[in-house]
Amino acid sequence: MSATPAAAVMPTASDVAAVLVAHAVTHVVGLPDNTSAPLFDLLARGPGPRLITASREGEAFAIAAGLWTGGKKPVVVIQATGLLESGDAIRGTLLRMHAPIMTLVTSRGYGAMRLRGVDPAAVDASDEPPNAIALLTDPTLDAVALLAGPTLAAWGVRYRYLGPGGRADDVIAWADREAEATRLPTAVIVTDALGRGRGSAH
């Protein structure tokens, strides 16, 4: 797989926050990590969607479902590792309630995968990377980035990637429209750390 062009940059936290505001998101629920930290920092200072931090990823989905039931429009922000342990919250709550809640999934280890010659965004969910087992069992590598997309697909959650050079407005707008049209959860996999600059609303 080809490496990411050096000129391509990630959308900034300001870009993402502006798109969330434009789509009338009322709350962001989740747990911060290195990728999403700039967004959490920005939201904590306000104005914009109200920030609610959860103690576990599954709890974030329960809180978001409660907010949605109460007429709010929440978005969940969690890391890919937390996504893997949230399956029952997604299956038993969001899917069965037909809750159109969007999740931003930050993809830990994505850069390390690129260095190994594998771009998880380019691997279709129905395919297996030729060296998947070697990557997943390598103690020197966190290969969770290989699992985010296929895991969402297995749960029936439609998703797209947001990476360097991507447009936050396009990808998040798609996820929002898809959720509302299907009355089901959707996801955006964020591949790299969000920039801290003001950006250009990509």
TORPA-871366 format. One record per residue (C-alpha): x, y, z; residue number from 1. Coordinates in nm, 3 decimals. Example, Ala and Ser with C-alpha at 12.3 -4.5 7.8 and 13.67 -1.06 7.14 Angstrom:
REM residues 2
ATOM    east   north      up   i
ATOM   1.230  -0.450   0.780   1
ATOM   1.367  -0.106   0.714   2
This chain:
REM residues 202
ATOM    east   north      up   i
ATOM   0.000   0.000   0.000   1
ATOM   0.124   0.350  -0.068   2
ATOM   0.229   0.578   0.213   3
ATOM   0.030   0.887   0.299   4
ATOM   0.155   1.188   0.100   5
ATOM   0.366   1.419   0.315   6
ATOM   0.157   1.720   0.208   7
ATOM  -0.168   1.569   0.335   8
ATOM  -0.266   1.696   0.679   9
ATOM  -0.536   1.593   0.922  10
ATOM  -0.838   1.813   0.979  11
ATOM  -0.811   2.011   1.301  12
ATOM  -1.018   1.987   1.615  13
ATOM  -1.170   2.322   1.515  14
ATOM  -1.272   2.175   1.181  15
ATOM  -1.447   1.883   1.346  16
ATOM  -1.612   2.097   1.613  17
ATOM  -1.744   2.337   1.349  18
ATOM  -1.899   2.049   1.155  19
ATOM  -2.061   1.910   1.471  20
ATOM  -2.212   2.252   1.541  21
ATOM  -2.333   2.280   1.182  22
ATOM  -2.512   1.947   1.222  23
ATOM  -2.683   2.057   1.545  24
ATOM  -2.495   1.811   1.769  25
ATOM  -2.585   1.892   2.129  26
ATOM  -2.347   1.664   2.324  27
ATOM  -2.017   1.483   2.273  28
ATOM  -1.985   1.178   2.499  29
ATOM  -1.671   0.970   2.533  30
ATOM  -1.319   0.923   2.659  31
ATOM  -1.025   1.131   2.536  32
ATOM  -0.707   0.979   2.394  33
ATOM  -0.405   1.119   2.210  34
ATOM  -0.596   1.141   1.881  35
ATOM  -0.908   1.311   2.016  36
ATOM  -0.745   1.517   2.295  37
ATOM  -0.746   1.844   2.093  38
ATOM  -1.121   1.806   2.030  39
ATOM  -1.194   1.733   2.397  40
ATOM  -0.980   2.031   2.502  41
ATOM  -1.166   2.260   2.263  42
ATOM  -1.511   2.138   2.368  43
ATOM  -1.424   2.169   2.736  44
ATOM  -1.364   2.540   2.683  45
ATOM  -1.692   2.584   2.488  46
ATOM  -1.902   2.712   2.331  47
ATOM  -2.040   2.427   2.123  48
ATOM  -2.171   2.080   2.202  49
ATOM  -2.165   1.998   2.573  50
ATOM  -1.884   1.759   2.665  51
ATOM  -1.961   1.456   2.884  52
ATOM  -1.675   1.222   2.976  53
ATOM  -1.760   0.860   3.058  54
ATOM  -1.569   0.608   3.267  55
ATOM  -1.599   0.327   3.010  56
ATOM  -1.676   0.316   2.639  57
ATOM  -1.989   0.106   2.680  58
ATOM  -2.116   0.364   2.926  59
ATOM  -2.066   0.635   2.663  60
ATOM  -2.314   0.459   2.435  61
ATOM  -2.566   0.422   2.717  62
ATOM  -2.540   0.792   2.801  63
ATOM  -2.573   0.887   2.435  64
ATOM  -2.881   0.665   2.398  65
ATOM  -3.038   0.833   2.699  66
ATOM  -2.967   1.178   2.557  67
ATOM  -3.116   1.077   2.222  68
ATOM  -3.427   0.940   2.393  69
ATOM  -3.459   1.278   2.564  70
ATOM  -3.458   1.462   2.231  71
ATOM  -3.090   1.558   2.215  72
ATOM  -2.841   1.485   1.937  73
ATOM  -2.526   1.328   2.084  74
ATOM  -2.207   1.202   1.920  75
ATOM  -1.983   0.940   2.082  76
ATOM  -1.602   0.977   2.063  77
ATOM  -1.397   0.671   2.166  78
ATOM  -1.076   0.492   2.075  79
ATOM  -1.075   0.176   1.862  80
ATOM  -0.965  -0.036   2.158  81
ATOM  -1.274   0.080   2.348  82
ATOM  -1.491   0.006   2.049  83
ATOM  -1.392  -0.360   2.070  84
ATOM  -1.531  -0.391   2.422  85
ATOM  -1.848  -0.195   2.344  86
ATOM  -2.012  -0.450   2.119  87
ATOM  -2.302  -0.533   2.344  88
ATOM  -2.380  -0.167   2.406  89
ATOM  -2.393  -0.110   2.030  90
ATOM  -2.590  -0.428   1.956  91
ATOM  -2.821  -0.425   2.255  92
ATOM  -2.881  -0.052   2.278  93
ATOM  -2.814   0.152   1.965  94
ATOM  -2.910  -0.108   1.705  95
ATOM  -3.215  -0.245   1.884  96
ATOM  -3.339   0.105   1.970  97
ATOM  -3.279   0.223   1.612  98
ATOM  -3.082   0.511   1.760  99
ATOM  -2.922   0.725   1.483 100
ATOM  -2.610   0.808   1.683 101
ATOM  -2.280   0.881   1.512 102
ATOM  -1.951   0.765   1.665 103
ATOM  -1.605   0.905   1.597 104
ATOM  -1.365   0.614   1.646 105
ATOM  -1.001   0.713   1.685 106
ATOM  -0.780   0.449   1.529 107
ATOM  -0.486   0.371   1.756 108
ATOM  -0.178   0.231   1.583 109
ATOM  -0.270   0.349   1.235 110
ATOM   0.070   0.504   1.169 111
ATOM   0.247   0.186   1.279 112
ATOM   0.035  -0.012   1.033 113
ATOM   0.137   0.221   0.752 114
ATOM   0.502   0.166   0.841 115
ATOM   0.441  -0.207   0.803 116
ATOM   0.301  -0.147   0.455 117
ATOM  -0.066  -0.195   0.544 118
ATOM  -0.325   0.081   0.521 119
ATOM  -0.633  -0.042   0.714 120
ATOM  -0.854   0.206   0.527 121
ATOM  -0.760   0.038   0.201 122
ATOM  -0.842  -0.311   0.325 123
ATOM  -1.204  -0.397   0.254 124
ATOM  -1.390  -0.526   0.558 125
ATOM  -1.454  -0.857   0.382 126
ATOM  -1.088  -0.918   0.304 127
ATOM  -0.806  -1.034   0.527 128
ATOM  -0.467  -0.862   0.504 129
ATOM  -0.213  -1.123   0.389 130
ATOM  -0.015  -1.092   0.714 131
ATOM  -0.302  -1.019   0.957 132
ATOM  -0.217  -1.290   1.209 133
ATOM   0.150  -1.195   1.211 134
ATOM   0.057  -0.831   1.273 135
ATOM  -0.205  -0.906   1.540 136
ATOM   0.027  -1.137   1.733 137
ATOM   0.336  -0.916   1.710 138
ATOM   0.416  -0.805   2.070 139
ATOM   0.600  -0.498   1.942 140
ATOM   0.300  -0.365   1.749 141
ATOM  -0.047  -0.243   1.843 142
ATOM  -0.248  -0.365   1.544 143
ATOM  -0.594  -0.266   1.665 144
ATOM  -0.629  -0.039   1.360 145
ATOM  -0.682  -0.354   1.155 146
ATOM  -0.991  -0.441   1.356 147
ATOM  -1.196  -0.121   1.376 148
ATOM  -1.352  -0.131   1.029 149
ATOM  -1.420  -0.507   1.013 150
ATOM  -1.565  -0.497   1.366 151
ATOM  -1.808  -0.220   1.274 152
ATOM  -1.901  -0.408   0.958 153
ATOM  -1.966  -0.726   1.159 154
ATOM  -2.210  -0.533   1.377 155
ATOM  -2.382  -0.385   1.073 156
ATOM  -2.262  -0.030   1.144 157
ATOM  -2.181   0.167   0.829 158
ATOM  -1.861   0.369   0.847 159
ATOM  -1.609   0.578   0.658 160
ATOM  -1.252   0.686   0.727 161
ATOM  -1.130   1.039   0.797 162
ATOM  -0.756   1.064   0.740 163
ATOM  -0.490   1.309   0.623 164
ATOM  -0.622   1.518   0.337 165
ATOM  -0.979   1.419   0.419 166
ATOM  -1.265   1.663   0.453 167
ATOM  -1.432   1.657   0.792 168
ATOM  -1.743   1.826   0.655 169
ATOM  -1.790   1.562   0.384 170
ATOM  -1.727   1.255   0.599 171
ATOM  -1.917   1.368   0.908 172
ATOM  -2.204   1.498   0.694 173
ATOM  -2.227   1.156   0.530 174
ATOM  -2.237   0.980   0.868 175
ATOM  -2.504   1.218   0.996 176
ATOM  -2.722   1.181   0.685 177
ATOM  -2.684   0.803   0.687 178
ATOM  -2.778   0.777   1.053 179
ATOM  -3.088   0.990   1.008 180
ATOM  -3.195   0.811   0.690 181
ATOM  -3.157   0.460   0.831 182
ATOM  -3.238   0.535   1.198 183
ATOM  -2.926   0.337   1.285 184
ATOM  -2.583   0.422   1.427 185
ATOM  -2.294   0.513   1.197 186
ATOM  -1.923   0.569   1.252 187
ATOM  -1.629   0.774   1.131 188
ATOM  -1.285   0.617   1.186 189
ATOM  -1.034   0.896   1.253 190
ATOM  -0.694   0.764   1.149 191
ATOM  -0.452   1.021   1.293 192
ATOM  -0.436   1.283   1.567 193
ATOM  -0.652   1.585   1.499 194
ATOM  -0.458   1.905   1.444 195
ATOM  -0.463   2.173   1.709 196
ATOM  -0.466   2.469   1.469 197
ATOM  -0.775   2.655   1.358 198
ATOM  -0.778   2.476   1.022 199
ATOM  -1.010   2.542   0.735 200
ATOM  -1.326   2.348   0.819 201
ATOM  -1.214   2.088   0.567 202
